Amino acid sequence: MRSLFTRFFQLEAASGLLLIAAAILALVINNSPLSYLYNGLLDVPVAVKVGALEIAKPLLLWINDGLMALFFLLIGLEVKREVVDGQLSKPSQVILPATAAVGGMVVPALVYWFINRDNPAAVAGWAIPTATDIAFALGVLALLGKRVPASLKLFLMTLAIIDDLGAIIVIALFYSGTLSSVSLMLAAACLVALIAMNRLGVVKLGPYLIIGLVLWVCVLKSGVHATLAGVALALCIPLRTRNAESSPLLSLEHALHPWVAYAILPLFAFANAGVSLAGMTLESFTHPVPLGIAVGLLAGKTVGVFGLTWLAIKLRLAALPTGASWGQLLGVAILCGIGFTMSLFVGSLAFVPGSSDYAGMDRMGILTGSFIAAVVGYAVTAMASRAPRTH
């Protein structure tokens, strides 16, 4: 039994499979006689108080604002590593996935806006279909094994990282609340301290994490979304060291990865994917909000990613990934429509549960669009991987 679990967690697709299981479990529980337990658990008040400072939130927001800050910390670490030493450090290797990522964000946003353009309240969800779930998409692609060239997996991973970076910018610019100048100044002071430690050659993770926790509290109280503190902290942690010490950034990234992949993201999916199907009809799925999200994820992502990729290659700005075919590239473009975790997260900011009429509707569109994108993307990539490869 132990070796069975070990083999499962060594699978590339393991994180994606756990996300699916968590989402299905949430749907089943919230549409059963146990739904009161599901909603009651997420509404449990949790408070932390130190002197005059108090943070009191329901469990759902501790997951979305607290645990997801660790997810964004991991994204920040990955982005910094790729920019300094990885695929994002070489302009020639960035052009194609960056072009695809831009298309994969702009076109779905336009699709959603077009469908909801007559409803100002609904238009706030324009960024929901722009996100790609890197764990889910890579997990589905990994199910095809060696039939898919490594260059295509690298293309998808780089695209998804740039996509996540775009999502971070969108959250910072468009989904921040009323700002507190005092909290922002304290957050700025924390950032200065972190940058100073980096420049002075501090390589111990402890001081960075302590000041990072203070930074998270300041950002949480400032009106800027708290998860951005994770990204800011990641960019301040040194990748290289002056002596023979191990890299602080790589050490933290390796330590965080299993917790994020196998605990934080499945827990987030469980807490946010539990859509109640009570009273739902076919018309519920054709409402402009879920329809705009689903069509944006499925059609918008496909057209945006594949269209701009094709254009970049035809203009000789970049080359088709080594060993890949146009059919496989189309399949990967469809897989980019798996928004899931990131879309659910952006949706929780655009349509706040309890204060927006569209809070449940956005999840319907996300789950529907992501599921269809996963099935169709897998099928197209699998068929293209069986056919002879032609450039």
C-alpha positions, 0 to 999 in steps of 0.5 A: 500500500505504501509503494502504491501511494509513493508511485501515485505521488511521483506521477506528473498527473498526480496533482491534477488528479487530486484537483479533480477528486477534490472538486468532485467531492465538493460537488457531491457533498454540497448536493447531498443531505450533508450540504449544511456541513460543507457550508458550515465548515467554510463559514466557521469563523477563525480569528488570530489576535495579537494585542490590538491587531486582530484578523478575523475571517471565515475559514473560506477566506483564510484558505483564499487569502492565506493558503493561496498566498503560499501558492503565489509565493511558489509561482513567484519563486518559479518565475524568478528562477526561470527569468534568472536561469531558466527558459525566460532568460533566453529571449528566443525561447520566450517569444513563442510562449509569451505570444501564445500567453498574450493571445490566451488572455486577450481573446477570452477576455474579449469573448466574455466582454462581448457576451456580457457587454450590456451588464456592467455588474457582470462585466467585472468577471472579464478576467475569469476566463483568462487564466490557465491552471498549470497543474491541471493542464500539465497533468492532462498532458502528462497522461499521454506520456512519451507520445508528446515531445518534451518541447511541447510540455516545456512550451505549455509550462512556460506559457502557463507561467507567463499566464500566471504572471499576467494574472498576478498583474491583473489582480493587482491592478483591477481587483484591489479594494479601498487602499489604506495608506498606513498599511501600504507604507508598512508593507513598503518598509517590509519590502525595503527590509527584504531587498536590503537583506538580499543585497547584503547577502543574507542567505538564511530563509528564517529572516525572509519568512518572518518579514514576509509574514509581517508583509502579508499582514500589512498587504491584507490590511492595505486593500491590495489582495494579500496573495500578492505579498507571496509574489513580492516575497519570492522576488526578494529571496536570493537564487544565487549565493556568494559562497558554497551555501545552497540556494535559498530560493531553490530550497524553499521552492522544493520544500513548498512544491509538494505542500502546494500541489498535494494539499493547498490546491486540492483544499482550495478546489474543495472549498471553491468548487462546491456549486449547488445544483438545486433548482438549476436548469439548462437556462442556468448554463446559458446565462451570459455569465457562465456562458461567457466564462465557458465560451471564453475558456474553450473557444477564446483560449483556443483561438487566442493561443493557437492563433497567435502561435500560428501567426508568430511562426508564420512571421518567422518570429519563432519556430514550432516546438521541436518534434511537435505537430500542428495538431498537437499544438492545437490540442495544447491550445485547447488544454489552456482552456482549463482555468479551474484553480486560477479562474476560481480564484479570480472569480472569488475576487470578481464576484465576492460570495455573499455580496454578488448575484453571480458568485455561484454562476461563475463557478458553473461556467468555470467547471463546465468550460474547464471540463470540456477543455480537458476532455477535448484537448486530451482527445485532440492531442492524443489523435495528433500524437498517433498521426505522422508528424509533419511540420 
